[in-house]
């Protein structure tokens, strides 16, 4: 197993951190955008839910009072008069009148229960909207921190020319090409030779 240097490990961690930040930004940014709403719209929605919840509770309490006083409220008060009238009761039938009265009370009771359930549902929706609003703000903050970290990493990369963007850096050639100058040998018959002149340029 080959041992790596500290520089190699740090470069590897640098690359991994860049990849992780980019992936998290791609996931969190659309989520933050979808959860983010204008403040006026959010307040209007929350206010509407509060009014709806309060109205459902009031209607539920009114429904309970209505059921308890139904025998005194017209036209439901006619049911007791018809039930206690011997002629009408014999003509319609006592069991039929009982079933009719029970059906009316049952419909009223079921309506009150459904309205109360609706009030509780509206309350749950309002609480979840508040949680989503807080989550949207937190995700927005996290995305902002990731963008700042991404910009810092890009600055470090550009400062040190790490070449992690997929573009390889050109290798520097330390050898300096010195133009050659003709030099005649001391011998008369010696040909002209092309040699480097270290004093040139």
PyMOL CGO cylinders between C-alpha atoms (Angstrom):
from pymol import cmd
from pymol.cgo import CYLINDER

trace = [
    CYLINDER, 0.00, 0.00, 0.00, 1.51, 3.26, -1.13, 0.3, 1, 1, 1, 1, 1, 1,
    CYLINDER, 1.51, 3.26, -1.13, 1.73, 6.06, 1.41, 0.3, 1, 1, 1, 1, 1, 1,
    CYLINDER, 1.73, 6.06, 1.41, 0.38, 9.46, 0.42, 0.3, 1, 1, 1, 1, 1, 1,
    CYLINDER, 0.38, 9.46, 0.42, 1.79, 12.77, 1.44, 0.3, 1, 1, 1, 1, 1, 1,
    CYLINDER, 1.79, 12.77, 1.44, -0.07, 15.40, 3.42, 0.3, 1, 1, 1, 1, 1, 1,
    CYLINDER, -0.07, 15.40, 3.42, -0.36, 17.54, 0.30, 0.3, 1, 1, 1, 1, 1, 1,
    CYLINDER, -0.36, 17.54, 0.30, -2.03, 14.70, -1.62, 0.3, 1, 1, 1, 1, 1, 1,
    CYLINDER, -2.03, 14.70, -1.62, -4.48, 14.07, 1.21, 0.3, 1, 1, 1, 1, 1, 1,
    CYLINDER, -4.48, 14.07, 1.21, -5.37, 17.74, 1.48, 0.3, 1, 1, 1, 1, 1, 1,
    CYLINDER, -5.37, 17.74, 1.48, -5.89, 18.02, -2.28, 0.3, 1, 1, 1, 1, 1, 1,
    CYLINDER, -5.89, 18.02, -2.28, -8.11, 14.94, -2.19, 0.3, 1, 1, 1, 1, 1, 1,
    CYLINDER, -8.11, 14.94, -2.19, -10.19, 16.36, 0.64, 0.3, 1, 1, 1, 1, 1, 1,
    CYLINDER, -10.19, 16.36, 0.64, -10.37, 19.68, -1.21, 0.3, 1, 1, 1, 1, 1, 1,
    CYLINDER, -10.37, 19.68, -1.21, -11.80, 17.94, -4.27, 0.3, 1, 1, 1, 1, 1, 1,
    CYLINDER, -11.80, 17.94, -4.27, -14.27, 15.92, -2.20, 0.3, 1, 1, 1, 1, 1, 1,
    CYLINDER, -14.27, 15.92, -2.20, -15.49, 19.02, -0.37, 0.3, 1, 1, 1, 1, 1, 1,
    CYLINDER, -15.49, 19.02, -0.37, -16.09, 20.83, -3.64, 0.3, 1, 1, 1, 1, 1, 1,
    CYLINDER, -16.09, 20.83, -3.64, -18.09, 17.90, -5.00, 0.3, 1, 1, 1, 1, 1, 1,
    CYLINDER, -18.09, 17.90, -5.00, -20.13, 17.60, -1.78, 0.3, 1, 1, 1, 1, 1, 1,
    CYLINDER, -20.13, 17.60, -1.78, -20.95, 21.33, -1.69, 0.3, 1, 1, 1, 1, 1, 1,
    CYLINDER, -20.95, 21.33, -1.69, -22.03, 21.34, -5.34, 0.3, 1, 1, 1, 1, 1, 1,
    CYLINDER, -22.03, 21.34, -5.34, -24.28, 18.32, -4.80, 0.3, 1, 1, 1, 1, 1, 1,
    CYLINDER, -24.28, 18.32, -4.80, -25.87, 19.81, -1.69, 0.3, 1, 1, 1, 1, 1, 1,
    CYLINDER, -25.87, 19.81, -1.69, -26.52, 23.12, -3.43, 0.3, 1, 1, 1, 1, 1, 1,
    CYLINDER, -26.52, 23.12, -3.43, -28.22, 21.28, -6.30, 0.3, 1, 1, 1, 1, 1, 1,
    CYLINDER, -28.22, 21.28, -6.30, -30.50, 19.50, -3.80, 0.3, 1, 1, 1, 1, 1, 1,
    CYLINDER, -30.50, 19.50, -3.80, -31.22, 22.33, -1.37, 0.3, 1, 1, 1, 1, 1, 1,
    CYLINDER, -31.22, 22.33, -1.37, -31.58, 25.28, -3.73, 0.3, 1, 1, 1, 1, 1, 1,
    CYLINDER, -31.58, 25.28, -3.73, -34.79, 24.06, -5.48, 0.3, 1, 1, 1, 1, 1, 1,
    CYLINDER, -34.79, 24.06, -5.48, -36.20, 23.00, -2.12, 0.3, 1, 1, 1, 1, 1, 1,
    CYLINDER, -36.20, 23.00, -2.12, -35.56, 26.42, -0.61, 0.3, 1, 1, 1, 1, 1, 1,
    CYLINDER, -35.56, 26.42, -0.61, -37.14, 28.10, -3.65, 0.3, 1, 1, 1, 1, 1, 1,
    CYLINDER, -37.14, 28.10, -3.65, -40.29, 25.99, -3.38, 0.3, 1, 1, 1, 1, 1, 1,
    CYLINDER, -40.29, 25.99, -3.38, -40.64, 26.61, 0.37, 0.3, 1, 1, 1, 1, 1, 1,
    CYLINDER, -40.64, 26.61, 0.37, -39.95, 30.31, 0.12, 0.3, 1, 1, 1, 1, 1, 1,
    CYLINDER, -39.95, 30.31, 0.12, -43.04, 32.57, -0.07, 0.3, 1, 1, 1, 1, 1, 1,
    CYLINDER, -43.04, 32.57, -0.07, -43.62, 36.31, 0.09, 0.3, 1, 1, 1, 1, 1, 1,
    CYLINDER, -43.62, 36.31, 0.09, -44.27, 37.57, 3.62, 0.3, 1, 1, 1, 1, 1, 1,
    CYLINDER, -44.27, 37.57, 3.62, -47.67, 39.11, 2.75, 0.3, 1, 1, 1, 1, 1, 1,
    CYLINDER, -47.67, 39.11, 2.75, -48.93, 35.89, 1.16, 0.3, 1, 1, 1, 1, 1, 1,
    CYLINDER, -48.93, 35.89, 1.16, -47.75, 33.85, 4.14, 0.3, 1, 1, 1, 1, 1, 1,
    CYLINDER, -47.75, 33.85, 4.14, -49.45, 36.19, 6.64, 0.3, 1, 1, 1, 1, 1, 1,
    CYLINDER, -49.45, 36.19, 6.64, -52.66, 36.19, 4.60, 0.3, 1, 1, 1, 1, 1, 1,
    CYLINDER, -52.66, 36.19, 4.60, -52.68, 32.40, 4.45, 0.3, 1, 1, 1, 1, 1, 1,
    CYLINDER, -52.68, 32.40, 4.45, -52.00, 32.08, 8.17, 0.3, 1, 1, 1, 1, 1, 1,
    CYLINDER, -52.00, 32.08, 8.17, -54.69, 34.63, 9.01, 0.3, 1, 1, 1, 1, 1, 1,
    CYLINDER, -54.69, 34.63, 9.01, -57.22, 32.85, 6.80, 0.3, 1, 1, 1, 1, 1, 1,
    CYLINDER, -57.22, 32.85, 6.80, -56.47, 29.54, 8.50, 0.3, 1, 1, 1, 1, 1, 1,
    CYLINDER, -56.47, 29.54, 8.50, -56.85, 31.08, 11.96, 0.3, 1, 1, 1, 1, 1, 1,
    CYLINDER, -56.85, 31.08, 11.96, -60.23, 32.60, 11.05, 0.3, 1, 1, 1, 1, 1, 1,
    CYLINDER, -60.23, 32.60, 11.05, -61.38, 29.30, 9.53, 0.3, 1, 1, 1, 1, 1, 1,
    CYLINDER, -61.38, 29.30, 9.53, -60.29, 27.33, 12.59, 0.3, 1, 1, 1, 1, 1, 1,
    CYLINDER, -60.29, 27.33, 12.59, -62.02, 29.74, 14.99, 0.3, 1, 1, 1, 1, 1, 1,
    CYLINDER, -62.02, 29.74, 14.99, -65.19, 29.71, 12.88, 0.3, 1, 1, 1, 1, 1, 1,
    CYLINDER, -65.19, 29.71, 12.88, -65.30, 25.90, 12.86, 0.3, 1, 1, 1, 1, 1, 1,
    CYLINDER, -65.30, 25.90, 12.86, -64.97, 25.80, 16.65, 0.3, 1, 1, 1, 1, 1, 1,
    CYLINDER, -64.97, 25.80, 16.65, -67.78, 28.33, 17.04, 0.3, 1, 1, 1, 1, 1, 1,
    CYLINDER, -67.78, 28.33, 17.04, -70.01, 26.39, 14.63, 0.3, 1, 1, 1, 1, 1, 1,
    CYLINDER, -70.01, 26.39, 14.63, -69.26, 23.17, 16.54, 0.3, 1, 1, 1, 1, 1, 1,
    CYLINDER, -69.26, 23.17, 16.54, -70.30, 24.74, 19.84, 0.3, 1, 1, 1, 1, 1, 1,
    CYLINDER, -70.30, 24.74, 19.84, -73.37, 26.22, 18.17, 0.3, 1, 1, 1, 1, 1, 1,
    CYLINDER, -73.37, 26.22, 18.17, -74.23, 22.81, 16.76, 0.3, 1, 1, 1, 1, 1, 1,
    CYLINDER, -74.23, 22.81, 16.76, -74.10, 21.25, 20.23, 0.3, 1, 1, 1, 1, 1, 1,
    CYLINDER, -74.10, 21.25, 20.23, -76.40, 23.96, 21.56, 0.3, 1, 1, 1, 1, 1, 1,
    CYLINDER, -76.40, 23.96, 21.56, -78.69, 23.49, 18.54, 0.3, 1, 1, 1, 1, 1, 1,
    CYLINDER, -78.69, 23.49, 18.54, -78.98, 19.75, 19.16, 0.3, 1, 1, 1, 1, 1, 1,
    CYLINDER, -78.98, 19.75, 19.16, -79.81, 20.29, 22.82, 0.3, 1, 1, 1, 1, 1, 1,
    CYLINDER, -79.81, 20.29, 22.82, -82.52, 22.88, 21.97, 0.3, 1, 1, 1, 1, 1, 1,
    CYLINDER, -82.52, 22.88, 21.97, -83.77, 21.37, 18.73, 0.3, 1, 1, 1, 1, 1, 1,
    CYLINDER, -83.77, 21.37, 18.73, -87.13, 20.38, 20.23, 0.3, 1, 1, 1, 1, 1, 1,
    CYLINDER, -87.13, 20.38, 20.23, -87.82, 24.08, 20.89, 0.3, 1, 1, 1, 1, 1, 1,
    CYLINDER, -87.82, 24.08, 20.89, -86.70, 25.46, 17.51, 0.3, 1, 1, 1, 1, 1, 1,
    CYLINDER, -86.70, 25.46, 17.51, -89.12, 25.70, 14.58, 0.3, 1, 1, 1, 1, 1, 1,
    CYLINDER, -89.12, 25.70, 14.58, -89.63, 23.64, 12.37, 0.3, 1, 1, 1, 1, 1, 1,
    CYLINDER, -89.63, 23.64, 12.37, -87.99, 20.87, 14.40, 0.3, 1, 1, 1, 1, 1, 1,
    CYLINDER, -87.99, 20.87, 14.40, -90.39, 21.55, 17.25, 0.3, 1, 1, 1, 1, 1, 1,
    CYLINDER, -90.39, 21.55, 17.25, -93.14, 20.10, 15.04, 0.3, 1, 1, 1, 1, 1, 1,
    CYLINDER, -93.14, 20.10, 15.04, -91.59, 16.66, 15.44, 0.3, 1, 1, 1, 1, 1, 1,
    CYLINDER, -91.59, 16.66, 15.44, -92.43, 16.55, 19.15, 0.3, 1, 1, 1, 1, 1, 1,
    CYLINDER, -92.43, 16.55, 19.15, -95.96, 17.85, 18.45, 0.3, 1, 1, 1, 1, 1, 1,
    CYLINDER, -95.96, 17.85, 18.45, -96.48, 15.20, 15.77, 0.3, 1, 1, 1, 1, 1, 1,
    CYLINDER, -96.48, 15.20, 15.77, -95.03, 12.51, 18.00, 0.3, 1, 1, 1, 1, 1, 1,
    CYLINDER, -95.03, 12.51, 18.00, -97.30, 13.40, 20.91, 0.3, 1, 1, 1, 1, 1, 1,
    CYLINDER, -97.30, 13.40, 20.91, -100.38, 13.71, 18.66, 0.3, 1, 1, 1, 1, 1, 1,
    CYLINDER, -100.38, 13.71, 18.66, -102.17, 10.38, 18.86, 0.3, 1, 1, 1, 1, 1, 1,
    CYLINDER, -102.17, 10.38, 18.86, -103.94, 10.78, 15.51, 0.3, 1, 1, 1, 1, 1, 1,
    CYLINDER, -103.94, 10.78, 15.51, -100.77, 11.59, 13.53, 0.3, 1, 1, 1, 1, 1, 1,
    CYLINDER, -100.77, 11.59, 13.53, -98.76, 8.98, 15.39, 0.3, 1, 1, 1, 1, 1, 1,
    CYLINDER, -98.76, 8.98, 15.39, -101.30, 6.30, 14.64, 0.3, 1, 1, 1, 1, 1, 1,
    CYLINDER, -101.30, 6.30, 14.64, -101.53, 7.39, 11.01, 0.3, 1, 1, 1, 1, 1, 1,
    CYLINDER, -101.53, 7.39, 11.01, -97.75, 7.51, 10.36, 0.3, 1, 1, 1, 1, 1, 1,
    CYLINDER, -97.75, 7.51, 10.36, -96.74, 4.92, 12.90, 0.3, 1, 1, 1, 1, 1, 1,
    CYLINDER, -96.74, 4.92, 12.90, -94.80, 5.38, 16.11, 0.3, 1, 1, 1, 1, 1, 1,
    CYLINDER, -94.80, 5.38, 16.11, -91.68, 3.49, 14.91, 0.3, 1, 1, 1, 1, 1, 1,
    CYLINDER, -91.68, 3.49, 14.91, -91.50, 5.61, 11.76, 0.3, 1, 1, 1, 1, 1, 1,
    CYLINDER, -91.50, 5.61, 11.76, -91.65, 8.83, 13.79, 0.3, 1, 1, 1, 1, 1, 1,
    CYLINDER, -91.65, 8.83, 13.79, -88.94, 7.56, 16.14, 0.3, 1, 1, 1, 1, 1, 1,
    CYLINDER, -88.94, 7.56, 16.14, -86.70, 6.67, 13.22, 0.3, 1, 1, 1, 1, 1, 1,
    CYLINDER, -86.70, 6.67, 13.22, -87.31, 10.10, 11.67, 0.3, 1, 1, 1, 1, 1, 1,
    CYLINDER, -87.31, 10.10, 11.67, -86.42, 11.92, 14.89, 0.3, 1, 1, 1, 1, 1, 1,
    CYLINDER, -86.42, 11.92, 14.89, -83.31, 9.77, 15.43, 0.3, 1, 1, 1, 1, 1, 1,
    CYLINDER, -83.31, 9.77, 15.43, -82.23, 10.36, 11.82, 0.3, 1, 1, 1, 1, 1, 1,
    CYLINDER, -82.23, 10.36, 11.82, -82.50, 14.15, 12.21, 0.3, 1, 1, 1, 1, 1, 1,
    CYLINDER, -82.50, 14.15, 12.21, -80.58, 14.12, 15.49, 0.3, 1, 1, 1, 1, 1, 1,
    CYLINDER, -80.58, 14.12, 15.49, -78.00, 11.78, 13.97, 0.3, 1, 1, 1, 1, 1, 1,
    CYLINDER, -78.00, 11.78, 13.97, -77.44, 14.04, 10.94, 0.3, 1, 1, 1, 1, 1, 1,
    CYLINDER, -77.44, 14.04, 10.94, -77.02, 17.06, 13.21, 0.3, 1, 1, 1, 1, 1, 1,
    CYLINDER, -77.02, 17.06, 13.21, -74.56, 15.19, 15.46, 0.3, 1, 1, 1, 1, 1, 1,
    CYLINDER, -74.56, 15.19, 15.46, -72.50, 13.92, 12.51, 0.3, 1, 1, 1, 1, 1, 1,
    CYLINDER, -72.50, 13.92, 12.51, -72.38, 17.45, 11.07, 0.3, 1, 1, 1, 1, 1, 1,
    CYLINDER, -72.38, 17.45, 11.07, -71.06, 18.86, 14.35, 0.3, 1, 1, 1, 1, 1, 1,
    CYLINDER, -71.06, 18.86, 14.35, -68.39, 16.13, 14.55, 0.3, 1, 1, 1, 1, 1, 1,
    CYLINDER, -68.39, 16.13, 14.55, -67.28, 16.75, 10.96, 0.3, 1, 1, 1, 1, 1, 1,
    CYLINDER, -67.28, 16.75, 10.96, -67.02, 20.50, 11.54, 0.3, 1, 1, 1, 1, 1, 1,
    CYLINDER, -67.02, 20.50, 11.54, -64.94, 19.88, 14.67, 0.3, 1, 1, 1, 1, 1, 1,
    CYLINDER, -64.94, 19.88, 14.67, -62.65, 17.51, 12.71, 0.3, 1, 1, 1, 1, 1, 1,
    CYLINDER, -62.65, 17.51, 12.71, -62.33, 20.20, 10.03, 0.3, 1, 1, 1, 1, 1, 1,
    CYLINDER, -62.33, 20.20, 10.03, -61.26, 22.71, 12.69, 0.3, 1, 1, 1, 1, 1, 1,
    CYLINDER, -61.26, 22.71, 12.69, -58.57, 20.33, 13.97, 0.3, 1, 1, 1, 1, 1, 1,
    CYLINDER, -58.57, 20.33, 13.97, -57.39, 19.68, 10.41, 0.3, 1, 1, 1, 1, 1, 1,
    CYLINDER, -57.39, 19.68, 10.41, -57.11, 23.40, 9.71, 0.3, 1, 1, 1, 1, 1, 1,
    CYLINDER, -57.11, 23.40, 9.71, -55.09, 23.78, 12.92, 0.3, 1, 1, 1, 1, 1, 1,
    CYLINDER, -55.09, 23.78, 12.92, -52.69, 21.01, 11.81, 0.3, 1, 1, 1, 1, 1, 1,
    CYLINDER, -52.69, 21.01, 11.81, -52.31, 22.65, 8.41, 0.3, 1, 1, 1, 1, 1, 1,
    CYLINDER, -52.31, 22.65, 8.41, -51.54, 26.01, 10.04, 0.3, 1, 1, 1, 1, 1, 1,
    CYLINDER, -51.54, 26.01, 10.04, -48.91, 24.46, 12.32, 0.3, 1, 1, 1, 1, 1, 1,
    CYLINDER, -48.91, 24.46, 12.32, -47.29, 22.58, 9.44, 0.3, 1, 1, 1, 1, 1, 1,
    CYLINDER, -47.29, 22.58, 9.44, -47.20, 25.77, 7.36, 0.3, 1, 1, 1, 1, 1, 1,
    CYLINDER, -47.20, 25.77, 7.36, -45.34, 27.48, 10.20, 0.3, 1, 1, 1, 1, 1, 1,
    CYLINDER, -45.34, 27.48, 10.20, -42.87, 24.58, 10.33, 0.3, 1, 1, 1, 1, 1, 1,
    CYLINDER, -42.87, 24.58, 10.33, -42.37, 24.71, 6.56, 0.3, 1, 1, 1, 1, 1, 1,
    CYLINDER, -42.37, 24.71, 6.56, -41.81, 28.46, 6.73, 0.3, 1, 1, 1, 1, 1, 1,
    CYLINDER, -41.81, 28.46, 6.73, -39.10, 28.03, 9.36, 0.3, 1, 1, 1, 1, 1, 1,
    CYLINDER, -39.10, 28.03, 9.36, -37.57, 25.16, 7.35, 0.3, 1, 1, 1, 1, 1, 1,
    CYLINDER, -37.57, 25.16, 7.35, -37.50, 27.33, 4.23, 0.3, 1, 1, 1, 1, 1, 1,
    CYLINDER, -37.50, 27.33, 4.23, -35.61, 30.07, 6.08, 0.3, 1, 1, 1, 1, 1, 1,
    CYLINDER, -35.61, 30.07, 6.08, -33.13, 27.57, 7.52, 0.3, 1, 1, 1, 1, 1, 1,
    CYLINDER, -33.13, 27.57, 7.52, -32.51, 25.94, 4.14, 0.3, 1, 1, 1, 1, 1, 1,
    CYLINDER, -32.51, 25.94, 4.14, -32.04, 29.36, 2.57, 0.3, 1, 1, 1, 1, 1, 1,
    CYLINDER, -32.04, 29.36, 2.57, -29.41, 30.14, 5.22, 0.3, 1, 1, 1, 1, 1, 1,
    CYLINDER, -29.41, 30.14, 5.22, -27.65, 26.81, 4.60, 0.3, 1, 1, 1, 1, 1, 1,
    CYLINDER, -27.65, 26.81, 4.60, -27.60, 27.40, 0.84, 0.3, 1, 1, 1, 1, 1, 1,
    CYLINDER, -27.60, 27.40, 0.84, -26.13, 30.86, 1.41, 0.3, 1, 1, 1, 1, 1, 1,
    CYLINDER, -26.13, 30.86, 1.41, -23.38, 29.40, 3.60, 0.3, 1, 1, 1, 1, 1, 1,
    CYLINDER, -23.38, 29.40, 3.60, -22.64, 26.73, 0.97, 0.3, 1, 1, 1, 1, 1, 1,
    CYLINDER, -22.64, 26.73, 0.97, -22.40, 29.39, -1.74, 0.3, 1, 1, 1, 1, 1, 1,
    CYLINDER, -22.40, 29.39, -1.74, -19.96, 31.38, 0.38, 0.3, 1, 1, 1, 1, 1, 1,
    CYLINDER, -19.96, 31.38, 0.38, -17.87, 28.26, 0.98, 0.3, 1, 1, 1, 1, 1, 1,
    CYLINDER, -17.87, 28.26, 0.98, -17.97, 27.41, -2.74, 0.3, 1, 1, 1, 1, 1, 1,
    CYLINDER, -17.97, 27.41, -2.74, -16.75, 30.90, -3.62, 0.3, 1, 1, 1, 1, 1, 1,
    CYLINDER, -16.75, 30.90, -3.62, -13.91, 30.58, -1.08, 0.3, 1, 1, 1, 1, 1, 1,
    CYLINDER, -13.91, 30.58, -1.08, -12.85, 27.24, -2.54, 0.3, 1, 1, 1, 1, 1, 1,
    CYLINDER, -12.85, 27.24, -2.54, -12.88, 28.65, -6.06, 0.3, 1, 1, 1, 1, 1, 1,
    CYLINDER, -12.88, 28.65, -6.06, -10.76, 31.58, -4.89, 0.3, 1, 1, 1, 1, 1, 1,
    CYLINDER, -10.76, 31.58, -4.89, -8.22, 29.17, -3.37, 0.3, 1, 1, 1, 1, 1, 1,
    CYLINDER, -8.22, 29.17, -3.37, -8.19, 27.12, -6.56, 0.3, 1, 1, 1, 1, 1, 1,
    CYLINDER, -8.19, 27.12, -6.56, -7.58, 30.15, -8.75, 0.3, 1, 1, 1, 1, 1, 1,
    CYLINDER, -7.58, 30.15, -8.75, -4.94, 31.53, -6.38, 0.3, 1, 1, 1, 1, 1, 1,
    CYLINDER, -4.94, 31.53, -6.38, -2.88, 28.34, -6.35, 0.3, 1, 1, 1, 1, 1, 1,
    CYLINDER, -2.88, 28.34, -6.35, -3.76, 27.14, -9.88, 0.3, 1, 1, 1, 1, 1, 1,
    CYLINDER, -3.76, 27.14, -9.88, -4.79, 23.70, -8.63, 0.3, 1, 1, 1, 1, 1, 1,
    CYLINDER, -4.79, 23.70, -8.63, -6.37, 22.75, -11.95, 0.3, 1, 1, 1, 1, 1, 1,
    CYLINDER, -6.37, 22.75, -11.95, -9.47, 21.01, -10.58, 0.3, 1, 1, 1, 1, 1, 1,
    CYLINDER, -9.47, 21.01, -10.58, -11.94, 22.42, -13.03, 0.3, 1, 1, 1, 1, 1, 1,
    CYLINDER, -11.94, 22.42, -13.03, -11.18, 19.80, -15.63, 0.3, 1, 1, 1, 1, 1, 1,
    CYLINDER, -11.18, 19.80, -15.63, -8.65, 22.07, -17.35, 0.3, 1, 1, 1, 1, 1, 1,
    CYLINDER, -8.65, 22.07, -17.35, -5.09, 20.82, -17.00, 0.3, 1, 1, 1, 1, 1, 1,
    CYLINDER, -5.09, 20.82, -17.00, -2.45, 23.41, -16.35, 0.3, 1, 1, 1, 1, 1, 1,
    CYLINDER, -2.45, 23.41, -16.35, 0.37, 23.58, -18.90, 0.3, 1, 1, 1, 1, 1, 1,
    CYLINDER, 0.37, 23.58, -18.90, 3.69, 22.26, -17.66, 0.3, 1, 1, 1, 1, 1, 1,
    CYLINDER, 3.69, 22.26, -17.66, 6.39, 24.86, -17.32, 0.3, 1, 1, 1, 1, 1, 1,
    CYLINDER, 6.39, 24.86, -17.32, 9.58, 24.28, -19.29, 0.3, 1, 1, 1, 1, 1, 1,
    CYLINDER, 9.58, 24.28, -19.29, 12.53, 25.42, -17.27, 0.3, 1, 1, 1, 1, 1, 1,
    CYLINDER, 12.53, 25.42, -17.27, 14.95, 24.99, -20.15, 0.3, 1, 1, 1, 1, 1, 1,
    CYLINDER, 14.95, 24.99, -20.15, 15.75, 28.31, -21.85, 0.3, 1, 1, 1, 1, 1, 1,
    CYLINDER, 15.75, 28.31, -21.85, 16.33, 28.21, -25.57, 0.3, 1, 1, 1, 1, 1, 1,
    CYLINDER, 16.33, 28.21, -25.57, 19.37, 30.33, -26.36, 0.3, 1, 1, 1, 1, 1, 1,
    CYLINDER, 19.37, 30.33, -26.36, 19.75, 31.28, -29.99, 0.3, 1, 1, 1, 1, 1, 1,
    CYLINDER, 19.75, 31.28, -29.99, 22.79, 29.84, -31.58, 0.3, 1, 1, 1, 1, 1, 1,
    CYLINDER, 22.79, 29.84, -31.58, 25.49, 31.97, -33.20, 0.3, 1, 1, 1, 1, 1, 1,
    CYLINDER, 25.49, 31.97, -33.20, 28.10, 30.84, -35.70, 0.3, 1, 1, 1, 1, 1, 1,
    CYLINDER, 28.10, 30.84, -35.70, 31.54, 30.30, -34.22, 0.3, 1, 1, 1, 1, 1, 1,
    CYLINDER, 31.54, 30.30, -34.22, 34.56, 29.58, -36.31, 0.3, 1, 1, 1, 1, 1, 1,
    CYLINDER, 34.56, 29.58, -36.31, 37.03, 27.09, -34.98, 0.3, 1, 1, 1, 1, 1, 1,
    CYLINDER, 37.03, 27.09, -34.98, 40.65, 28.05, -34.54, 0.3, 1, 1, 1, 1, 1, 1,
    CYLINDER, 40.65, 28.05, -34.54, 41.63, 25.58, -37.17, 0.3, 1, 1, 1, 1, 1, 1,
    CYLINDER, 41.63, 25.58, -37.17, 41.52, 26.90, -40.68, 0.3, 1, 1, 1, 1, 1, 1,
    CYLINDER, 41.52, 26.90, -40.68, 40.04, 23.75, -42.12, 0.3, 1, 1, 1, 1, 1, 1,
    CYLINDER, 40.04, 23.75, -42.12, 37.49, 23.32, -39.35, 0.3, 1, 1, 1, 1, 1, 1,
    CYLINDER, 37.49, 23.32, -39.35, 33.89, 23.84, -40.47, 0.3, 1, 1, 1, 1, 1, 1,
    CYLINDER, 33.89, 23.84, -40.47, 31.48, 26.27, -38.91, 0.3, 1, 1, 1, 1, 1, 1,
    CYLINDER, 31.48, 26.27, -38.91, 29.77, 24.75, -35.88, 0.3, 1, 1, 1, 1, 1, 1,
    CYLINDER, 29.77, 24.75, -35.88, 26.38, 25.70, -34.38, 0.3, 1, 1, 1, 1, 1, 1,
    CYLINDER, 26.38, 25.70, -34.38, 26.90, 26.03, -30.65, 0.3, 1, 1, 1, 1, 1, 1,
    CYLINDER, 26.90, 26.03, -30.65, 24.87, 27.76, -27.92, 0.3, 1, 1, 1, 1, 1, 1,
    CYLINDER, 24.87, 27.76, -27.92, 26.09, 31.16, -26.78, 0.3, 1, 1, 1, 1, 1, 1,
    CYLINDER, 26.09, 31.16, -26.78, 25.39, 31.41, -23.04, 0.3, 1, 1, 1, 1, 1, 1,
    CYLINDER, 25.39, 31.41, -23.04, 26.11, 35.11, -23.07, 0.3, 1, 1, 1, 1, 1, 1,
    CYLINDER, 26.11, 35.11, -23.07, 23.48, 35.91, -25.68, 0.3, 1, 1, 1, 1, 1, 1,
    CYLINDER, 23.48, 35.91, -25.68, 20.20, 37.57, -24.62, 0.3, 1, 1, 1, 1, 1, 1,
]
cmd.load_cgo(trace, "trace")
